[in-house]
Amino acid sequence: MIHRNSRTLQRFAIQLPCLLGSHTHRSEGTILNLSRQGCGALTAQPPTVSSYLSLWIDLPDDTTPIEIELAAVRWVSGQRCGLEFIRISPEMLSRLSSFVFVLEHTP
């Protein structure tokens, strides 16, 4: 049996406050790992698998959160969930990429 990992980019362990929002609810959470394409999050009210939501990530020393306009919930386990970023503005993608670049180059 061959096990394939569908992730194309490495995720970096981190703890950042976040807000997950949909048409039906909003909940605060913590980003547990992050890449340019997705993240893992911990939240008291996890969304359902295959749902879509918006995500705001608070970066250290930054006043404006990074907004992910559309993220897909790929898995849920307890209070943890995995999100794939679907739509993000060029400006927000640039900020996210810059932050992940720093993570890639931090020992």
N, CA, C and O atoms as a GROMACS GRO file, in nm:
protein
  428
    1MET      N    1   0.083  -0.118   0.000
    1MET     CA    2   0.000   0.000   0.000
    1MET      C    3   0.088   0.124   0.000
    1MET      O    4   0.183   0.134   0.077
    2ILE      N    5   0.056   0.218  -0.085
    2ILE     CA    6   0.130   0.343  -0.093
    2ILE      C    7   0.050   0.452  -0.024
    2ILE      O    8  -0.067   0.474  -0.056
    3HIS      N    9   0.114   0.521   0.072
    3HIS     CA   10   0.049   0.633   0.140
    3HIS      C   11   0.099   0.762   0.076
    3HIS      O   12   0.219   0.789   0.074
    4ARG      N   13   0.008   0.839   0.027
    4ARG     CA   14   0.046   0.966  -0.035
    4ARG      C   15  -0.001   1.082   0.050
    4ARG      O   16  -0.115   1.084   0.097
    5ASN      N   17   0.085   1.177   0.069
    5ASN     CA   18   0.050   1.297   0.142
    5ASN      C   19   0.007   1.402   0.039
    5ASN      O   20   0.085   1.438  -0.048
    6SER      N   21  -0.116   1.450   0.050
    6SER     CA   22  -0.168   1.543  -0.049
    6SER      C   23  -0.115   1.685  -0.031
    6SER      O   24  -0.135   1.770  -0.118
    7ARG      N   25  -0.047   1.711   0.079
    7ARG     CA   26   0.009   1.844   0.099
    7ARG      C   27   0.131   1.864   0.011
    7ARG      O   28   0.216   1.776   0.000
    8THR      N   29   0.137   1.979  -0.052
    8THR     CA   30   0.252   2.008  -0.136
    8THR      C   31   0.352   2.099  -0.066
    8THR      O   32   0.468   2.108  -0.107
    9LEU      N   33   0.309   2.165   0.040
    9LEU     CA   34   0.399   2.254   0.112
    9LEU      C   35   0.408   2.212   0.258
    9LEU      O   36   0.310   2.166   0.317
   10GLN      N   37   0.527   2.229   0.316
   10GLN     CA   38   0.549   2.198   0.456
   10GLN      C   39   0.470   2.294   0.543
   10GLN      O   40   0.462   2.414   0.515
   11ARG      N   41   0.412   2.240   0.649
   11ARG     CA   42   0.345   2.326   0.747
   11ARG      C   43   0.438   2.346   0.865
   11ARG      O   44   0.516   2.257   0.901
   12PHE      N   45   0.430   2.464   0.925
   12PHE     CA   46   0.518   2.500   1.036
   12PHE      C   47   0.436   2.512   1.164
   12PHE      O   48   0.334   2.580   1.167
   13ALA      N   49   0.483   2.444   1.270
   13ALA     CA   50   0.415   2.450   1.400
   13ALA      C   51   0.425   2.592   1.455
   13ALA      O   52   0.532   2.652   1.457
   14ILE      N   53   0.312   2.642   1.499
   14ILE     CA   54   0.306   2.780   1.549
   14ILE      C   55   0.178   2.794   1.630
   14ILE      O   56   0.089   2.710   1.619
   15GLN      N   57   0.169   2.895   1.712
   15GLN     CA   58   0.044   2.924   1.782
   15GLN      C   59   0.010   3.070   1.760
   15GLN      O   60   0.078   3.160   1.809
   16LEU      N   61  -0.099   3.091   1.684
   16LEU     CA   62  -0.145   3.226   1.652
   16LEU      C   63  -0.296   3.234   1.675
   16LEU      O   64  -0.368   3.141   1.639
   17PRO      N   65  -0.343   3.343   1.735
   17PRO     CA   66  -0.487   3.358   1.750
   17PRO      C   67  -0.554   3.374   1.614
   17PRO      O   68  -0.496   3.430   1.520
   18CYS      N   69  -0.678   3.324   1.604
   18CYS     CA   70  -0.751   3.338   1.479
   18CYS      C   71  -0.901   3.348   1.507
   18CYS      O   72  -0.947   3.324   1.619
   19LEU      N   73  -0.974   3.386   1.404
   19LEU     CA   74  -1.120   3.391   1.408
   19LEU      C   75  -1.170   3.318   1.285
   19LEU      O   76  -1.129   3.350   1.173
   20LEU      N   77  -1.258   3.221   1.304
   20LEU     CA   78  -1.318   3.147   1.195
   20LEU      C   79  -1.462   3.194   1.183
   20LEU      O   80  -1.532   3.206   1.283
   21GLY      N   81  -1.507   3.221   1.061
   21GLY     CA   82  -1.642   3.270   1.045
   21GLY      C   83  -1.712   3.212   0.924
   21GLY      O   84  -1.651   3.189   0.819
   22SER      N   85  -1.843   3.189   0.940
   22SER     CA   86  -1.927   3.144   0.830
   22SER      C   87  -2.059   3.220   0.839
   22SER      O   88  -2.075   3.309   0.923
   23HIS      N   89  -2.153   3.184   0.754
   23HIS     CA   90  -2.283   3.249   0.759
   23HIS      C   91  -2.358   3.215   0.887
   23HIS      O   92  -2.444   3.292   0.931
   24THR      N   93  -2.327   3.102   0.947
   24THR     CA   94  -2.402   3.056   1.063
   24THR      C   95  -2.336   3.083   1.197
   24THR      O   96  -2.405   3.096   1.298
   25HIS      N   97  -2.202   3.093   1.202
   25HIS     CA   98  -2.138   3.119   1.331
   25HIS      C   99  -1.996   3.173   1.314
   25HIS      O  100  -1.936   3.165   1.207
   26ARG      N  101  -1.945   3.227   1.423
   26ARG     CA  102  -1.805   3.270   1.433
   26ARG      C  103  -1.749   3.211   1.561
   26ARG      O  104  -1.818   3.202   1.662
   27SER      N  105  -1.622   3.172   1.554
   27SER     CA  106  -1.558   3.122   1.675
   27SER      C  107  -1.410   3.160   1.675
   27SER      O  108  -1.345   3.168   1.571
   28GLU      N  109  -1.361   3.183   1.795
   28GLU     CA  110  -1.219   3.212   1.812
   28GLU      C  111  -1.144   3.081   1.818
   28GLU      O  112  -1.198   2.978   1.856
   29GLY      N  113  -1.017   3.088   1.779
   29GLY     CA  114  -0.936   2.967   1.782
   29GLY      C  115  -0.789   3.000   1.784
   29GLY      O  116  -0.748   3.114   1.802
   30THR      N  117  -0.709   2.895   1.764
   30THR     CA  118  -0.563   2.907   1.760
   30THR      C  119  -0.512   2.829   1.639
   30THR      O  120  -0.547   2.712   1.621
   31ILE      N  121  -0.431   2.894   1.556
   31ILE     CA  122  -0.364   2.826   1.446
   31ILE      C  123  -0.252   2.743   1.506
   31ILE      O  124  -0.169   2.795   1.581
   32LEU      N  125  -0.249   2.613   1.474
   32LEU     CA  126  -0.147   2.523   1.529
   32LEU      C  127  -0.035   2.494   1.431
   32LEU      O  128   0.078   2.465   1.472
   33ASN      N  129  -0.065   2.503   1.302
   33ASN     CA  130   0.038   2.488   1.199
   33ASN      C  131  -0.008   2.565   1.076
   33ASN      O  132  -0.127   2.587   1.055
   34LEU      N  133   0.090   2.607   0.994
   34LEU     CA  134   0.060   2.702   0.887
   34LEU      C  135   0.150   2.680   0.767
   34LEU      O  136   0.269   2.652   0.782
   35SER      N  137   0.091   2.692   0.648
   35SER     CA  138   0.167   2.697   0.523
   35SER      C  139   0.099   2.802   0.436
   35SER      O  140   0.002   2.866   0.477
   36ARG      N  141   0.150   2.820   0.316
   36ARG     CA  142   0.087   2.914   0.223
   36ARG      C  143  -0.047   2.863   0.171
   36ARG      O  144  -0.128   2.940   0.120
   37GLN      N  145  -0.071   2.732   0.183
   37GLN     CA  146  -0.192   2.673   0.126
   37GLN      C  147  -0.295   2.630   0.229
   37GLN      O  148  -0.408   2.598   0.193
   38GLY      N  149  -0.260   2.630   0.358
   38GLY     CA  150  -0.356   2.584   0.456
   38GLY      C  151  -0.302   2.589   0.597
   38GLY      O  152  -0.190   2.635   0.621
   39CYS      N  153  -0.384   2.540   0.689
   39CYS     CA  154  -0.343   2.542   0.829
   39CYS      C  155  -0.422   2.438   0.908
   39CYS      O  156  -0.522   2.384   0.860
   40GLY      N  157  -0.376   2.412   1.028
   40GLY     CA  158  -0.449   2.336   1.126
   40GLY      C  159  -0.489   2.432   1.236
   40GLY      O  160  -0.412   2.519   1.274
   41ALA      N  161  -0.612   2.416   1.287
   41ALA     CA  162  -0.660   2.509   1.388
   41ALA      C  163  -0.729   2.433   1.501
   41ALA      O  164  -0.780   2.322   1.482
   42LEU      N  165  -0.729   2.494   1.617
   42LEU     CA  166  -0.797   2.443   1.736
   42LEU      C  167  -0.904   2.545   1.771
   42LEU      O  168  -0.875   2.664   1.784
   43THR      N  169  -1.028   2.500   1.787
   43THR     CA  170  -1.137   2.590   1.821
   43THR      C  171  -1.241   2.518   1.905
   43THR      O  172  -1.263   2.398   1.888
   44ALA      N  173  -1.305   2.590   1.995
   44ALA     CA  174  -1.406   2.530   2.083
   44ALA      C  175  -1.528   2.485   2.004
   44ALA      O  176  -1.596   2.390   2.044
   45GLN      N  177  -1.556   2.552   1.892
   45GLN     CA  178  -1.671   2.517   1.809
   45GLN      C  179  -1.623   2.487   1.666
   45GLN      O  180  -1.634   2.571   1.578
   46PRO      N  181  -1.569   2.366   1.644
   46PRO     CA  182  -1.515   2.335   1.512
   46PRO      C  183  -1.624   2.332   1.405
   46PRO      O  184  -1.737   2.293   1.432
   47PRO      N  185  -1.589   2.375   1.284
   47PRO     CA  186  -1.685   2.371   1.174
   47PRO      C  187  -1.705   2.227   1.126
   47PRO      O  188  -1.636   2.137   1.174
   48THR      N  189  -1.795   2.206   1.036
   48THR     CA  190  -1.818   2.071   0.983
   48THR      C  191  -1.729   2.047   0.861
   48THR      O  192  -1.694   2.140   0.788
   49VAL      N  193  -1.693   1.921   0.841
   49VAL     CA  194  -1.613   1.881   0.726
   49VAL      C  195  -1.687   1.920   0.598
   49VAL      O  196  -1.810   1.909   0.589
   50SER      N  197  -1.612   1.966   0.500
   50SER     CA  198  -1.663   2.007   0.368
   50SER      C  199  -1.736   2.140   0.371
   50SER      O  200  -1.794   2.181   0.269
   51SER      N  201  -1.736   2.210   0.485
   51SER     CA  202  -1.795   2.343   0.487
   51SER      C  203  -1.690   2.446   0.444
   51SER      O  204  -1.572   2.415   0.434
   52TYR      N  205  -1.736   2.566   0.419
   52TYR     CA  206  -1.648   2.675   0.377
   52TYR      C  207  -1.663   2.789   0.476
   52TYR      O  208  -1.772   2.814   0.528
   53LEU      N  209  -1.552   2.860   0.500
   53LEU     CA  210  -1.555   2.970   0.594
   53LEU      C  211  -1.451   3.074   0.559
   53LEU      O  212  -1.367   3.054   0.471
   54SER      N  213  -1.457   3.185   0.630
   54SER     CA  214  -1.353   3.288   0.623
   54SER      C  215  -1.266   3.272   0.746
   54SER      O  216  -1.310   3.220   0.849
   55LEU      N  217  -1.142   3.318   0.735
   55LEU     CA  218  -1.046   3.301   0.844
   55LEU      C  219  -0.964   3.427   0.858
   55LEU      O  220  -0.916   3.482   0.758
   56TRP      N  221  -0.947   3.473   0.981
   56TRP     CA  222  -0.862   3.588   1.010
   56TRP      C  223  -0.753   3.541   1.105
   56TRP      O  224  -0.782   3.487   1.212
   57ILE      N  225  -0.628   3.562   1.066
   57ILE     CA  226  -0.512   3.516   1.144
   57ILE      C  227  -0.438   3.637   1.197
   57ILE      O  228  -0.396   3.724   1.120
   58ASP      N  229  -0.420   3.643   1.330
   58ASP     CA  230  -0.344   3.751   1.392
   58ASP      C  231  -0.197   3.715   1.394
   58ASP      O  232  -0.157   3.617   1.457
   59LEU      N  233  -0.116   3.794   1.324
   59LEU     CA  234   0.029   3.772   1.324
   59LEU      C  235   0.094   3.849   1.437
   59LEU      O  236   0.041   3.952   1.480
   60PRO      N  237   0.208   3.801   1.489
   60PRO     CA  238   0.278   3.876   1.594
   60PRO      C  239   0.322   4.012   1.540
   60PRO      O  240   0.365   4.024   1.426
   61ASP      N  241   0.311   4.114   1.624
   61ASP     CA  242   0.358   4.249   1.590
   61ASP      C  243   0.290   4.306   1.466
   61ASP      O  244   0.349   4.388   1.396
   62ASP      N  245   0.168   4.265   1.438
   62ASP     CA  246   0.097   4.317   1.322
   62ASP      C  247  -0.041   4.360   1.367
   62ASP      O  248  -0.108   4.289   1.442
   63THR      N  249  -0.083   4.476   1.322
   63THR     CA  250  -0.211   4.529   1.369
   63THR      C  251  -0.330   4.475   1.291
   63THR      O  252  -0.439   4.462   1.347
   64THR      N  253  -0.312   4.443   1.164
   64THR     CA  254  -0.422   4.397   1.081
   64THR      C  255  -0.410   4.247   1.057
   64THR      O  256  -0.306   4.200   1.009
   65PRO      N  257  -0.514   4.170   1.090
   65PRO     CA  258  -0.507   4.026   1.066
   65PRO      C  259  -0.498   3.994   0.916
   65PRO      O  260  -0.543   4.072   0.833
   66ILE      N  261  -0.441   3.880   0.885
   66ILE     CA  262  -0.446   3.828   0.748
   66ILE      C  263  -0.583   3.767   0.730
   66ILE      O  264  -0.628   3.686   0.811
   67GLU      N  265  -0.651   3.806   0.623
   67GLU     CA  266  -0.784   3.754   0.595
   67GLU      C  267  -0.778   3.652   0.482
   67GLU      O  268  -0.732   3.682   0.371
   68ILE      N  269  -0.824   3.532   0.511
   68ILE     CA  270  -0.842   3.430   0.409
   68ILE      C  271  -0.990   3.437   0.372
   68ILE      O  272  -1.076   3.401   0.453
   69GLU      N  273  -1.019   3.483   0.252
   69GLU     CA  274  -1.159   3.505   0.213
   69GLU      C  275  -1.240   3.377   0.213
   69GLU      O  276  -1.356   3.376   0.254
   70LEU      N  277  -1.179   3.268   0.166
   70LEU     CA  278  -1.251   3.141   0.158
   70LEU      C  279  -1.156   3.026   0.189
   70LEU      O  280  -1.051   3.012   0.125
   71ALA      N  281  -1.194   2.946   0.287
   71ALA     CA  282  -1.116   2.827   0.324
   71ALA      C  283  -1.211   2.708   0.332
   71ALA      O  284  -1.325   2.722   0.377
   72ALA      N  285  -1.163   2.592   0.288
   72ALA     CA  286  -1.242   2.469   0.294
   72ALA      C  287  -1.199   2.386   0.413
   72ALA      O  288  -1.079   2.370   0.438
   73VAL      N  289  -1.295   2.334   0.487
   73VAL     CA  290  -1.266   2.247   0.600
   73VAL      C  291  -1.246   2.106   0.546
   73VAL      O  292  -1.340   2.045   0.496
   74ARG      N  293  -1.124   2.055   0.554
   74ARG     CA  294  -1.090   1.925   0.497
   74ARG      C  295  -1.103   1.810   0.596
   74ARG      O  296  -1.133   1.698   0.556
   75TRP      N  297  -1.083   1.837   0.725
   75TRP     CA  298  -1.100   1.733   0.827
   75TRP      C  299  -1.130   1.798   0.962
   75TRP      O  300  -1.093   1.913   0.987
   76VAL      N  301  -1.195   1.722   1.048
   76VAL     CA  302  -1.223   1.766   1.185
   76VAL      C  303  -1.199   1.646   1.276
   76VAL      O  304  -1.244   1.535   1.249
   77SER      N  305  -1.127   1.670   1.385
   77SER     CA  306  -1.103   1.567   1.486
   77SER      C  307  -1.110   1.634   1.622
   77SER      O  308  -1.020   1.709   1.660
   78GLY      N  309  -1.216   1.608   1.696
   78GLY     CA  310  -1.235   1.675   1.825
   78GLY      C  311  -1.251   1.824   1.802
   78GLY      O  312  -1.340   1.867   1.728
   79GLN      N  313  -1.165   1.901   1.865
   79GLN     CA  314  -1.170   2.047   1.850
   79GLN      C  315  -1.068   2.099   1.749
   79GLN      O  316  -1.048   2.220   1.736
   80ARG      N  317  -1.005   2.007   1.676
   80ARG     CA  318  -0.907   2.046   1.574
   80ARG      C  319  -0.966   2.031   1.435
   80ARG      O  320  -1.052   1.946   1.412
   81CYS      N  321  -0.920   2.115   1.344
   81CYS     CA  322  -0.966   2.104   1.206
   81CYS      C  323  -0.852   2.144   1.112
   81CYS      O  324  -0.762   2.218   1.149
   82GLY      N  325  -0.859   2.092   0.990
   82GLY     CA  326  -0.762   2.124   0.887
   82GLY      C  327  -0.830   2.206   0.779
   82GLY      O  328  -0.937   2.170   0.730
   83LEU      N  329  -0.768   2.317   0.742
   83LEU     CA  330  -0.826   2.410   0.646
   83LEU      C  331  -0.736   2.424   0.524
   83LEU      O  332  -0.614   2.435   0.538
   84GLU      N  333  -0.795   2.425   0.407
   84GLU     CA  334  -0.724   2.454   0.282
   84GLU      C  335  -0.768   2.592   0.236
   84GLU      O  336  -0.887   2.620   0.226
   85PHE      N  337  -0.670   2.677   0.207
   85PHE     CA  338  -0.701   2.812   0.160
   85PHE      C  339  -0.742   2.807   0.014
   85PHE      O  340  -0.668   2.757  -0.070
   86ILE      N  341  -0.860   2.858  -0.016
   86ILE     CA  342  -0.915   2.856  -0.151
   86ILE      C  343  -0.902   2.992  -0.219
   86ILE      O  344  -0.856   3.002  -0.333
   87ARG      N  345  -0.943   3.097  -0.146
   87ARG     CA  346  -0.936   3.232  -0.205
   87ARG      C  347  -0.879   3.331  -0.104
   87ARG      O  348  -0.924   3.341   0.010
   88ILE      N  349  -0.776   3.403  -0.151
   88ILE     CA  350  -0.709   3.505  -0.069
   88ILE      C  351  -0.663   3.616  -0.163
   88ILE      O  352  -0.615   3.589  -0.273
   89SER      N  353  -0.679   3.740  -0.120
   89SER     CA  354  -0.641   3.852  -0.206
   89SER      C  355  -0.490   3.854  -0.228
   89SER      O  356  -0.416   3.801  -0.145
   90PRO      N  357  -0.444   3.913  -0.337
   90PRO     CA  358  -0.299   3.920  -0.361
   90PRO      C  359  -0.222   3.987  -0.247
   90PRO      O  360  -0.112   3.943  -0.213
   91GLU      N  361  -0.279   4.092  -0.188
   91GLU     CA  362  -0.212   4.161  -0.078
   91GLU      C  363  -0.199   4.069   0.044
   91GLU      O  364  -0.093   4.062   0.106
   92MET      N  365  -0.307   3.999   0.076
   92MET     CA  366  -0.303   3.909   0.192
   92MET      C  367  -0.212   3.789   0.165
   92MET      O  368  -0.142   3.743   0.255
   93LEU      N  369  -0.212   3.739   0.042
   93LEU     CA  370  -0.122   3.628   0.007
   93LEU      C  371   0.023   3.670   0.020
   93LEU      O  372   0.107   3.592   0.064
   94SER      N  373   0.053   3.793  -0.018
   94SER     CA  374   0.189   3.844  -0.006
   94SER      C  375   0.231   3.851   0.141
   94SER      O  376   0.343   3.814   0.176
   95ARG      N  377   0.142   3.899   0.227
   95ARG     CA  378   0.172   3.906   0.371
   95ARG      C  379   0.190   3.766   0.429
   95ARG      O  380   0.282   3.742   0.508
   96LEU      N  381   0.102   3.673   0.390
   96LEU     CA  382   0.112   3.536   0.438
   96LEU      C  383   0.243   3.472   0.391
   96LEU      O  384   0.313   3.408   0.470
   97SER      N  385   0.275   3.490   0.264
   97SER     CA  386   0.399   3.433   0.209
   97SER      C  387   0.522   3.488   0.279
   97SER      O  388   0.616   3.414   0.306
   98SER      N  389   0.522   3.617   0.308
   98SER     CA  390   0.635   3.678   0.379
   98SER      C  391   0.651   3.619   0.518
   98SER      O  392   0.763   3.593   0.563
   99PHE      N  393   0.539   3.597   0.587
   99PHE     CA  394   0.545   3.540   0.721
   99PHE      C  395   0.595   3.395   0.716
   99PHE      O  396   0.679   3.356   0.796
  100VAL      N  397   0.543   3.317   0.622
  100VAL     CA  398   0.587   3.178   0.609
  100VAL      C  399   0.734   3.171   0.569
  100VAL      O  400   0.805   3.082   0.613
  101PHE      N  401   0.781   3.264   0.486
  101PHE     CA  402   0.922   3.270   0.448
  101PHE      C  403   1.009   3.285   0.574
  101PHE      O  404   1.112   3.218   0.586
  102VAL      N  405   0.968   3.370   0.666
  102VAL     CA  406   1.041   3.388   0.791
  102VAL      C  407   1.043   3.256   0.870
  102VAL      O  408   1.146   3.219   0.926
  103LEU      N  409   0.928   3.186   0.874
  103LEU     CA  410   0.923   3.058   0.945
  103LEU      C  411   1.017   2.956   0.881
  103LEU      O  412   1.083   2.878   0.950
  104GLU      N  413   1.023   2.956   0.748
  104GLU     CA  414   1.110   2.862   0.676
  104GLU      C  415   1.256   2.884   0.708
  104GLU      O  416   1.335   2.790   0.706
  105HIS      N  417   1.291   3.007   0.737
  105HIS     CA  418   1.432   3.042   0.756
  105HIS      C  419   1.467   3.071   0.902
  105HIS      O  420   1.571   3.131   0.930
  106THR      N  421   1.381   3.030   0.993
  106THR     CA  422   1.409   3.044   1.135
  106THR      C  423   1.448   2.907   1.190
  106THR      O  424   1.374   2.810   1.176
  107PRO      N  425   1.567   2.900   1.252
  107PRO     CA  426   1.612   2.770   1.304
  107PRO      C  427   1.525   2.719   1.416
  107PRO      O  428   1.550   2.611   1.470
   0.00000   0.00000   0.00000
